[in-house]
Amino acid sequence: VLTCIMQPIQRMPTMPLAPISRTWRSQQVLRKWQVNGLLNGNGPGSVVSSALSLPSAAFIASIASIAVPKSVQRQSNKSDGFQLREIFKDVDFPEEFGGRQRIEYALWLAWRRMGNPKPPAKEVKECFAFFNACSKQLGRRQILVDAAGGHGGIALVFRAFRKVERAVVVDLYEPQSFENLRAAWLPDESPEVVQFRAGDISETGWLASFLEKEEVDASQVMVVACHACSLLSDELIRECVECKVEFAIMPCCQGEESRKGMMMLNTAKNLNIPHGTLIDIARLGVIEASPGYKATMKRIDENITPQNRILIGLRE
């Protein structure tokens, strides 16, 4: 087919291509041909090298109109959508920043400008690091549950990046910093999009009750938790597995005062490894052994927090 198309073109009067290549679309076509070996005179596609002197700009334009990479089109569309959001107003972004970098930049700027009380910089860094480490694996969902979420930073980041339609922060009490941070990071959205609900996530069955109340399928929900202390991480893992919900948990304060706890502590000493590391590896095994689950571990920068291991449980 390519030969049938190019033979008539080779017999037509030629014209320089340089004026045509000034357009962005034509440049993209040429680059794509070069990458595919179509302009180097070698390989089965070298016949296209005759197109270096085409008779008509319309021919190039017609090809270029369908040759713009879809990824570039999606990125452009996303950037345009981002610019319409309130948080982007009066923000001068570095020219080299793409859509994802612009969101994080704008959120940091909004955090600096917001009033007190507000989360400390360390916890904001944890929110971004947590999101960057596991958001790709978790994908997009209808609802996110930020367990023991406090100020709700993780829930707000996931919503700011449009990874969830809405989010619920569950904790024993609502800190004032939650309202302040939500107003700063999602100024143009209804409070219902990210809301706080007082609740005890250490109670057995709380997640099942949540799913029933929301009337949502477990596949459309993800649970996240940053610094779920001690046994709370184990309880969250059990709740998620029983409800068949995917999750990402970053534990802290590992250990328990029991025979099992002493066994783990002595084992860590004998192996000369950190106690918390051993416990999180054991938890990873529990997730992997759970029917229908596959486990993985991610880490964030230890300079942000030494409790930097994220345990991820995904449905197979």
VENUR-V240051 format. One record per pair of residues at least 12 apart in sequence whose C-alpha atoms are under 10 Angstrom apart, sorted by the first residue. I is the first residue (numbers start at 1). J is the second residue. If there is no record, write none. Layout:
i->(I;I)
j->(J;J)
//
This chain:
i->(2;2;2;3;3;3;6;6;6;6;6;7;7;9;9;9;9;9;9;10;10;10;10;10;10;10;11;12;12;12;12;13;13;13;13;14;14;14;14;14;14;14;15;15;15;15;15;15;16;16;16;16;16;16;17;17;17;17;17;17;17;17;18;18;19;20;20;20;20;20;20;21;21;23;23;24;24;25;25;25;25;25;25;25;25;25;26;26;26;26;26;26;26;26;26;27;27;28;28;28;28;29;29;29;29;29;29;29;29;29;30;30;30;32;32;32;33;33;33;33;34;37;38;38;39;39;75;75;75;76;76;77;78;78;78;79;79;79;79;79;80;81;82;82;82;82;82;82;83;83;83;85;85;85;85;85;86;86;86;86;86;86;87;87;87;87;87;87;87;87;87;87;87;88;88;88;88;88;88;88;89;90;91;91;91;91;92;92;93;93;99;100;103;103;103;103;104;104;104;104;106;107;107;107;107;107;107;107;107;107;108;108;108;108;108;108;109;109;110;110;110;110;110;110;111;111;111;111;111;112;113;114;114;114;114;114;115;115;115;115;116;116;116;116;117;117;117;117;117;117;117;118;118;118;118;118;118;118;118;119;119;119;119;119;119;119;119;121;122;122;122;123;123;123;123;123;123;124;124;124;124;125;125;125;125;125;126;126;126;126;126;126;126;126;126;127;127;127;127;127;127;127;127;128;128;128;128;128;129;129;129;129;129;129;130;130;130;130;130;130;130;130;130;130;130;130;130;130;130;131;131;131;131;131;131;131;131;131;132;132;133;133;133;133;133;133;133;134;134;134;134;134;134;134;134;134;134;134;135;135;135;135;136;137;137;137;137;137;138;138;138;138;138;138;138;138;138;138;138;139;139;139;140;140;140;140;140;140;140;140;141;141;141;141;141;141;141;141;141;141;142;142;142;142;142;142;142;142;142;142;142;142;143;143;143;143;143;143;143;143;143;143;143;143;143;143;143;143;143;143;143;143;144;144;144;144;144;144;144;144;144;144;144;144;144;144;144;144;144;145;145;145;145;145;145;145;145;145;145;145;145;145;145;145;146;146;146;146;146;146;146;146;146;146;146;146;146;147;147;147;147;147;147;147;147;147;147;147;147;147;147;147;147;147;147;148;148;148;148;148;148;148;148;148;148;148;148;148;148;148;148;148;149;149;149;149;149;149;149;149;149;149;149;149;149;149;150;150;150;150;150;150;150;150;150;150;150;150;151;151;151;151;151;151;151;151;151;151;151;151;151;152;152;152;152;152;152;152;152;152;152;152;152;152;152;152;153;153;153;153;153;153;153;154;154;154;154;154;155;155;155;155;155;155;155;155;155;156;156;156;156;156;156;156;156;156;156;157;157;157;159;159;159;159;160;160;164;164;164;164;164;165;165;166;166;166;166;166;167;167;167;167;167;167;167;167;168;168;168;168;168;168;168;169;169;169;169;169;169;169;169;170;170;170;170;170;170;170;171;171;171;171;171;171;172;172;172;172;172;173;173;173;173;173;174;174;174;174;175;178;178;178;179;179;179;182;182;201;201;201;201;202;202;202;202;202;202;202;203;203;203;203;204;204;204;204;205;205;205;205;205;206;206;207;207;207;207;207;207;207;208;208;208;208;208;208;211;211;217;217;217;218;218;218;218;218;219;219;219;219;219;220;220;221;221;221;221;222;222;222;222;222;222;222;222;223;223;223;223;223;223;223;223;223;223;223;224;224;224;224;224;224;224;224;224;225;225;225;225;225;225;225;226;226;226;226;226;226;226;226;226;227;227;227;227;227;227;227;227;227;227;228;228;228;228;228;228;229;229;229;229;229;229;230;230;230;230;230;230;230;230;231;231;231;231;231;231;232;232;232;232;233;233;233;233;233;233;233;233;233;234;234;234;234;234;236;236;237;237;237;237;237;237;237;237;238;238;238;240;241;241;241;241;241;241;241;241;242;242;244;244;244;244;244;244;245;245;245;245;246;246;246;246;246;246;247;247;247;247;247;247;248;248;248;248;248;248;248;248;248;249;249;249;249;249;249;250;250;250;250;250;250;250;250;250;250;250;251;251;251;251;251;251;251;251;252;252;252;252;252;252;252;253;253;253;254;254;254;254;254;254;254;255;255;255;261;264;264;264;264;265;265;276;276;277;277;277;280;280;280;280;281;281;281;283;283;284;284;284;284;284;284;287;287;287;287;288;288;288;290;290;291;291;292;292;292;292;293;293;293;293;293;294;294;294;294;294;295;295;295;295;295;295;296;296;296;296;296;297;297;297;297;297;298;298;298;299)
j->(45;47;48;45;47;48;47;48;49;50;51;47;50;50;51;53;54;55;56;47;48;50;51;53;54;55;55;53;54;55;56;53;54;55;56;50;51;52;53;54;55;56;52;53;54;55;56;57;52;53;54;55;56;57;51;52;53;54;55;56;57;60;52;53;57;54;56;57;58;60;61;57;60;61;64;64;68;60;61;63;64;65;66;67;68;69;57;60;61;62;63;64;65;67;68;64;68;64;67;68;69;60;61;63;64;65;66;67;68;69;52;60;64;67;68;69;45;46;48;49;49;49;50;51;51;52;98;99;100;98;99;99;98;99;100;98;99;100;102;103;99;99;99;100;102;103;160;161;99;102;103;160;186;187;188;189;184;185;186;187;188;189;103;106;107;109;110;160;184;185;186;187;188;102;103;105;106;107;109;110;106;106;105;106;109;110;105;106;105;106;161;161;157;160;161;185;128;157;160;161;185;124;128;156;157;160;181;184;185;186;121;124;125;128;184;185;184;185;181;183;184;185;186;187;124;180;181;184;185;184;184;180;181;183;184;185;177;180;181;184;176;177;180;181;175;176;177;178;179;180;181;151;175;176;177;178;179;180;181;150;151;152;153;177;178;180;181;304;303;304;305;151;153;154;226;304;305;153;154;157;304;153;300;301;304;305;153;154;226;227;300;301;304;305;308;152;153;154;155;156;157;158;226;153;154;157;158;300;154;299;300;301;304;308;154;157;224;225;226;248;249;250;298;299;300;301;308;309;310;154;155;157;158;161;163;224;248;300;158;300;248;297;298;299;300;301;310;224;247;248;249;297;298;299;300;310;311;312;158;161;163;248;163;248;296;312;313;314;163;221;222;223;224;246;247;248;312;313;314;163;164;222;158;162;163;164;165;220;221;222;162;163;164;165;166;167;219;220;221;222;163;164;165;166;167;216;217;218;219;220;221;222;155;159;163;164;165;166;167;168;193;194;211;214;216;217;218;219;220;221;222;223;156;158;159;163;164;165;166;167;168;169;194;220;221;222;223;224;247;166;167;168;169;170;194;196;207;210;221;222;223;224;225;247;167;168;169;170;171;196;222;223;224;225;226;248;249;168;169;170;171;199;200;201;202;207;223;224;225;226;227;228;232;236;249;169;170;171;172;173;198;199;200;201;202;224;225;226;227;228;229;232;168;169;170;171;172;173;174;178;196;224;225;226;227;228;169;170;171;172;173;174;175;176;177;178;196;226;169;171;173;174;175;176;177;178;179;180;181;182;196;167;168;169;170;171;174;175;177;178;179;181;182;194;195;196;169;177;178;181;182;185;226;167;169;224;225;226;167;168;169;182;194;195;223;224;225;168;169;178;181;182;185;186;193;194;195;182;185;186;185;186;193;194;185;186;193;194;220;221;222;193;194;191;192;193;194;195;192;193;194;195;196;221;222;223;192;193;194;195;196;197;223;194;195;196;197;198;199;224;225;195;196;197;198;199;200;201;196;197;198;199;200;201;197;198;199;200;201;196;197;198;199;200;196;197;198;199;196;194;195;196;191;195;196;194;195;232;235;236;239;231;232;233;234;235;236;239;232;235;236;239;235;236;238;239;238;239;240;242;243;236;239;223;236;239;240;242;243;245;239;240;242;243;244;245;243;245;243;244;245;240;243;244;245;246;243;244;245;246;315;245;246;244;245;246;247;240;244;245;246;247;248;313;314;236;237;239;240;245;246;247;248;249;312;313;236;246;247;248;249;250;310;311;312;247;248;249;250;251;310;311;248;249;250;251;252;307;308;309;310;249;250;251;252;253;305;307;308;309;310;249;250;251;252;253;254;250;251;252;253;254;255;251;252;253;254;255;256;276;279;251;252;253;254;255;256;251;252;253;254;249;250;251;252;253;254;280;283;311;249;251;280;283;286;248;249;249;283;284;286;287;311;312;313;286;287;290;313;287;290;291;292;293;313;314;315;290;291;291;292;293;313;314;315;293;313;314;315;293;294;312;313;314;315;310;311;312;313;314;315;295;296;297;298;310;311;312;313;314;297;309;310;311;312;313;280;297;298;299;300;307;308;309;310;311;312;276;279;280;307;308;309;310;311;276;280;305;306;307;308;309;275;276;307;275;276;277;278;279;280;307;275;276;279;279;276;278;279;282;278;279;307;309;307;308;309;297;309;310;311;297;309;311;295;311;296;297;310;311;312;313;311;312;313;314;312;313;314;313;315;315;316;313;314;315;316;312;313;314;315;316;312;313;314;315;316;311;312;313;314;315;316;310;311;312;313;314;309;310;311;312;313;310;311;312;311)
//
